[in-house]
Amino acid sequence: MKNLTSIQSSTSHPVRLAALKQSFQEWGAAQDTLTRLSKRLSTTLCLETQLGILAEEVAAIIPFDAMNYRHRIARREFVFATGVGGPHRCEYRLTLEGRQYGTLSFHRRQKFSEEELAGFEMLIATVICPLRNACRFVEIEQAALTDSLTGIGNKRAMEEALIGASSLAERHGAPWSLILCDLDYFKQINDNHGHVVGDHILARAAEQIERSLRTSDNVYRFGGEEFAVLLPHTGEQAARDVAERIRLAVGTMHVDAGDERVCVSTSCGVATYLNGEDHEHWVARADEALYRAKAHGRNCTRVFATIA
Ligand SMILES: Nc1nc2c(ncn2[C@@H]2O[C@H](COP(=O)(O)OP(=O)(O)OP(=O)(O)O)[C@@H](O)[C@H]2O)c(=O)[nH]1
């Protein structure tokens, strides 16, 4: 109650409130570039949209032929490019509170003047905070789709990718294949060498699988010691070959645990997408093929054969 009385009797507060009202009205009516730029950027957390807004606003003041932005966020390289570059370039490494938020560059056929360079700096000073927020949002989104032990996509990422793959396969008629790889007798490895060694093997196996793939293929951690590989433009026979490559790559790796060398093998099940099936059915067929590989003695590949 005492505090409230002191606020009410204070002359500075009504004055400050009036000043706030006035600056809010001015801010709302402001047409200057920096206010408009900050307002537009604050409407979105999408990095790509923010960069599009920045390119538009900059182009209205400083003509350029191309703007490029590049930033490695978690394990992915985020690239934004608009226009075609000229020989002259000015490049800014964006840093805030000691952290890097990528590199932004402008390109043009004519040299940039000193005034233009100063203009870039003013505009960049305005965008750095919203850009930092958008980068953090991408980081959070990626973390939600990443398996923390292996760094590859998790089951949720895999499900999203499978849904996307089914609709692309339906639309374009190109074959897509799925491989499920399950490490063999993994419980024994944990029991004999401990979970730390088990975890290390899982991380190494993910690396080996990734190395066996093309850049357009993707690997996900599907379950505890199970991985899923999604192969675009790949039919049954080619997918079997990839599965065999994975199996051999995992089979040749080893991890040192004290005096012992720990090796592991993997069984693989392959299924090629069938028109009209949902992604759960597709996974179930790959799982059925994997089950047959396990039943056949493990360390082998089985394909859920489709009749053409
Ligand atoms: N170290 C470690 N182990 C895990 C993790 N997730 C699952 N596992 C273990 O993986 C083992 C899987 O065992 P099972 O399902 O019996 O399969 P398996 O021993 O590999 O036998 P097969 O698949 O039939 O060849 C279990 O002991 C789980 O505890 C993990 O993140 N780290």
The ligand as an SDF file (V2000), in Angstrom:
LIG
                    3D

 32 34  0  0  0  0  0  0  0  0999 V2000
   24.0290  -48.8080  -24.6250 N   0  0  0  0  0  0  0  0  0  0  0  0
   22.7810  -48.6600  -25.0750 C   0  0  0  0  0  0  0  0  0  0  0  0
   21.9890  -49.7150  -25.1950 N   0  0  0  0  0  0  0  0  0  0  0  0
   20.7380  -49.5530  -25.6490 C   0  0  0  0  0  0  0  0  0  0  0  0
   20.2480  -48.2940  -26.0010 C   0  0  0  0  0  0  0  0  0  0  0  0
   18.9720  -48.4530  -26.4500 N   0  0  0  0  0  0  0  0  0  0  0  0
   18.6910  -49.7640  -26.3710 C   0  0  0  0  0  0  0  0  0  0  0  0
   19.7430  -50.4570  -25.8900 N   0  0  0  0  0  0  0  0  0  0  0  0
   19.8680  -51.8740  -25.5820 C   0  0  0  0  0  0  0  0  0  0  0  0
   19.7970  -52.6510  -26.7540 O   0  0  0  0  0  0  0  0  0  0  0  0
   19.4840  -53.9950  -26.3550 C   0  0  0  0  0  0  0  0  0  0  0  0
   18.5790  -54.6110  -27.3840 C   0  0  0  0  0  0  0  0  0  0  0  0
   18.3850  -55.9340  -26.9980 O   0  0  0  0  0  0  0  0  0  0  0  0
   17.4250  -56.9120  -27.7500 P   0  0  0  0  0  0  0  0  0  0  0  0
   16.1940  -56.1830  -28.2100 O   0  0  0  0  0  0  0  0  0  0  0  0
   17.2310  -58.0890  -26.8680 O   0  0  0  0  0  0  0  0  0  0  0  0
   18.1670  -57.2870  -29.0510 O   0  0  0  0  0  0  0  0  0  0  0  0
   19.6090  -57.8790  -29.2930 P   0  0  0  0  0  0  0  0  0  0  0  0
   20.3030  -58.2780  -28.0440 O   0  0  0  0  0  0  0  0  0  0  0  0
   20.3430  -56.9080  -30.1720 O   0  0  0  0  0  0  0  0  0  0  0  0
   19.2820  -59.1810  -30.1170 O   0  0  0  0  0  0  0  0  0  0  0  0
   18.8350  -59.2770  -31.6220 P   0  0  0  0  0  0  0  0  0  0  0  0
   18.2750  -57.9650  -32.0540 O   0  0  0  0  0  0  0  0  0  0  0  0
   17.7700  -60.3370  -31.6210 O   0  0  0  0  0  0  0  0  0  0  0  0
   20.0350  -59.6790  -32.4030 O   0  0  0  0  0  0  0  0  0  0  0  0
   18.8430  -53.8820  -24.9830 C   0  0  0  0  0  0  0  0  0  0  0  0
   19.7210  -54.4530  -24.0310 O   0  0  0  0  0  0  0  0  0  0  0  0
   18.7280  -52.3980  -24.7340 C   0  0  0  0  0  0  0  0  0  0  0  0
   18.9250  -52.0440  -23.3810 O   0  0  0  0  0  0  0  0  0  0  0  0
   21.1240  -47.1720  -25.8490 C   0  0  0  0  0  0  0  0  0  0  0  0
   20.7840  -46.0250  -26.1280 O   0  0  0  0  0  0  0  0  0  0  0  0
   22.3770  -47.4050  -25.3800 N   0  0  0  0  0  0  0  0  0  0  0  0
  1  2  1  0
  2  3  2  0
  2 32  1  0
  3  4  1  0
  4  5  2  0
  4  8  1  0
  5  6  1  0
  5 30  1  0
  6  7  2  0
  7  8  1  0
  8  9  1  0
  9 10  1  0
  9 28  1  0
 10 11  1  0
 11 12  1  0
 11 26  1  0
 12 13  1  0
 13 14  1  0
 14 15  2  0
 14 16  1  0
 14 17  1  0
 17 18  1  0
 18 19  2  0
 18 20  1  0
 18 21  1  0
 21 22  1  0
 22 23  2  0
 22 24  1  0
 22 25  1  0
 26 27  1  0
 26 28  1  0
 28 29  1  0
 30 31  2  0
 30 32  1  0
M  END
$$$$
